Amino acid sequence: MKSKKILAAATAALMAFSPISVMAESTEASTEASTEGEATAVTTVGPENGTKFEMWSFVDVHNEFYGKMVDLWNKQNPDKPVTITFTTYPYSDMHNKLMMSLQAGEGAPDMCDVEIGQFPNYTGENCPLYPLTDALAPYEDKMVKSRLDVYSQADGTRIGVPTHVGASVMYWNAEIFEKYGLDYKSVKTWDDYTKLGEQLKEASNGEVYLTSVDTGGTDWMWVAMAEYGEDWTGGPDGEVNVELDSVKKMLTMQQQWLKDGIAMVSTDGHVDLEAGYKNISEGKIASFPKAMWFMSRFVNYMPEMKGKYDITTIPVFEDGQKCSVGIGGTGTVVTNQCKNPELAAEWLTWAKCSKEGEEHIWNDLGFDVCNKSLWSDKAFAYDKSNVYNTFFRVMPYEVLNELADKDAIGTVYTTSVSPTLNDYINTTTLNEVLEEGKDVDEALAEAQDYVDMEIG
């Protein structure tokens, strides 16, 4: 009976995290929202005499990265070669298949990518994943702790290896502000930001909005929670509370921006869709907060914006608050069906946490790496052959180092209640507050009642 309940919960979670919401909230590559079907790619990398492993992902470029790391590992470790068969499945298919095979006790891969929104389905009592604490130990002190924490059990046992920080930052169309003689670089607080919006509205005769606010994504809420050190999920073993002061402050502020005409509602619900890219490229909005992985959206979908955009830390409500939060991500796991989990864990943590692996994650995938020791490595972080170091008016790791110096990256967890919570917030609460002008306290109280009822 217990297995059936777990599988039912996982299935519900997969339904709640539709491909579109996943792409908006947490993906590192738009290919994560692939269509349903069978395996889209199968590749084996490594020699005949290597220890054989099977690995699944829902992103082709992830498996391409892992393949490169197999070749490099085998060159450096001829005494313990590995041979891995990589299979790429559509997002929902892979997570469903993984859950069912783990529940059945057979058919699971040795290693697998798990999107952060689905990760809580594989944690908790009788966790079917191999502990990675020992394998991560050589890298632990160098890694962004908050990103290790989100792929851990409540007792701190590490069970997933992160792909990136996903640090949230502020993107600014510097060209627009220069055109109107406005100083975005002096903005430190949300009050400063609001004043800048009023100035931009006046200078542009209302033709340019300061930003767009999302009705189909919770990034803005995550930023607010991180700034106040709050978390509406309650964390790994806490209680859900959506009626947080941080969330109320952000929604109230956004509601006022809309009334004052300095912000617009994001077309199609959030900025990370084609209509959002159009608003950015056409200069309809002048700034917005988003994770570092959004840089790839500029390179892939808005190449004409090269040299026009700047990146800074995000404004805060009060001086001294954390000004960033890790958003999105993929944790890679070793399953309890792996026949040689020690070697799998050693290879996996090396592939994603070592300098060699992080170089590929940054240069090939464009993700902000979790190994902080590399953020100040000039050869790694400031190489102008990297497209992101020349696309924007600042080198991204300059901003990351500023965040590191301030210990400014907060944590908001994704837990087993997240699918239910996010689904209601994104489909009901944000629309009521931002589109319909509903009272913030009333809307959040209704959201709390709904979540309490659904999770029992």
C-alpha positions, 0 to 999 in steps of 0.5 A: 500500500505504501508503494502505491501511495508514493507512486500516486504522489509522484504521478500527481507531482509530475502532472503539476510540473507540466513541461511549460512550468518546468521550462519557466521555473527551473530548466537550464536548457529549453530542450528539457521540455521535449515531447512525450515518447520513447528514448530520443537518443542512446549513446555508449561511451568508453572502452570494452574493458570499462565498468559498465553503467547505464545513465538516463537524462531528459536533456541531450546536452547533459548526456553529451557533457557526461560523455566528454567526462567519461573520455577524460576520466578514462584518460586520467584513470586507466586503472579504473575505466568506465563505460556508460550507456546514456539514454535521453528520454522526454521529461515526464517519461523519464521521471515516471520510468525512474519512479516505477523502476525504483518502486519495482526494485528493478529496471532503474539506471545506475545514475540519473538526472532528476529535475529539482521539482521532481527531486522530493519524490525520491527522498524521505523514508526508505530513500532509493538513492545511494548516499553521496556524502563520502563521494562529495567530501573532497569537494564539499568545502569548495561548493555552494552549500545551498545547492548541496542542501537542496539535494540532501535528506533532512538529516544532511545526507547528500543524495544528489550532485548539483549542476549549477548554482542558478543564482538569481541576478538582475538583468538591465537593458543598459542602453535604455537607461542610458538613452533616458539618462537614468542611473540603474547602477545606483539602485540598492533597494526595492524603494530605489528600484520603484523610484527608477521605475517612476523616472523611466515612466516619465522619461519614456512617456510610458512607452517602456515598463521598468519590468514585467511581473509573473503570473505563471512563475514564482521567481519573484517570490523566491527572491523575496523569501531569500531576502528575509530568510523565509521558505514557504515550504518549511524546508525538508521537515517543516510546515507549509506557510504561504502567508509569509511577510516576504511574499506579502511584501513582494506581491503588495509592491508588484500590485502597486507597480501595476497600478502606477503603470511602471510594470506590466504583467508578463505576456503569457505569464512569465518572461521565459517564453517567446513572448517574453523574449520579444518584450525584452528584444523590443525594449518593452521592459527594461529590467527583470530578475532571473537566474544566471542560466537565463543568459543562454536565452539571450545567446540562443534567442536574442543574439541582437541584444549583445552588448546592450544588457548588464547584470547586477545583484538584485535589489533588497528590501533592507540593507544587509539582506541576502540578494540572491537565491538558487533557482532551478536545477538538476540533481544527478543521483546514483540509484540503489540498483547500481552494482558498483555505487562507489565507483559510480559516485566517484566518477559522478562527483568528479564529473560535476564538481572537479575543475575539469567538469566545471570547465565544461559546465561553464564553457559548453552549457553556460551554467554558473558553476557550484565550485566557488574556488573557480569563481576567482580563477582568471583563466576559468572565469574571465576567458574572453573566448567564453561567449557569456563573458563578451555578450554582457557588459559585465563578466558574469563571475564578477557578479557571482564573486560579489555574491560570494563576498557577501554570502548573499545566496539564500536557499528556498527548498523544493519539497514534496508539497512544492508541486501542490503549492506551486500549482495553486500559486501559479494558476490562481493566486498570482492571477488573482492578485496581479491581474484582478487586484485581489487583496494580498492577505485574502488571496494568500489565506485562500492559498494556505487553506487550499494547500492545507486541504490538499496535503492533509 
